[in-house]
Amino acid sequence: MKLGVEVPDNWNDAACLDKENKSHLLKQALDTKLTQLNYCETFENNGRGANIQNGYKKTVVNFVFDVKHHPRRKVKVCSWWTFERSNKR
């Protein structure tokens, strides 16, 4: 809870909360963030199992939902670099 509003842990929670509240505030916040990421060409999705080109790194992206002053909702993007370990000895 933040500012008297339940904050979802993940997208499934956000969808359920939007449905319960009969609103689309969390979906709109996620759509806005995805539009911003696409506009800025922040990430390039080559699909699951694709070869990674030189100069690029594989990463995991998580969305963190937040509540701002009523009725604003916000989504933040957290990215952790994932490095594959080689078994060379």
N, C-alpha and C positions, 0 to 999 in steps of 0.2 A: 504494500500500500504506500502510496505517495500522494500527498495533498488530498487524501480521502478517496483516491481512485486506485483500483487494483491494477498493478503493472504486470503484464504477462511475462512468462519466462521464455517463451518460444512462439513460433508462428501459430501452432495449433491452439495454444492458450489465447493468443490475440484474436484468432478467428472466432473462438467460442465466446470471448468477452464482447466482441462486436455484435455477435448474434444475440447474446443475452441483453445487451444495451440497445439493440435495434439501431445501431449506428455503424458507420464505416470509418471511424476516425483512425483506428490503427491500420487498416488496409490503405487508407489514403496516405498515411505517414510512410508506410513501406513503399507504396508506389512512387511517392515523391523522391525517396532516397534512391530507389532503383533508377529512376529517370535521371537524377543528378549523376549517379555513377556511370551510366551509359553515355550521357552528354560529355562528361569529362574523359571518357575512354580510360577509366581507372583500371579495369580488369579486362582480360581477354579470356573468354571461355572457349577452350579447344575441345571440350567434351571429356568424358571419363576415359581414362586409359590412354589419352593422346600423348605423343612424344613431346617432351619439353625442349624448346629451341634454346640455343645458346643465348645468354643474356636474360633469360626468364627464370622465374622460380615458381614452384608449386606452392600454393597457399590454401589455407582453410579459412573460410569467412563465416563469421557468426553475426547475427543481428541482435542488438540489444535495444529493447523497447524502454521508453522513458515517458514520463508525464510532465508536461510543463503547465503553466498557468491555464486554467480552464478556458476553452476546451481543447487546447493544443496537445497533440501527441507527437512524439519524436522517435525516430529510429536511428541508432548509431551503428556503424559497421566496424567490427573488430576483425583484424586479419592477423593470423599467426603464420609465419613462414614454416613450411614443412620441408625438412631436408631428409632425403633418402640416404640411409647408411649403406655403404658398400661393405661387402664381406671380404675384401682383399686383405691379405696379411702379408 
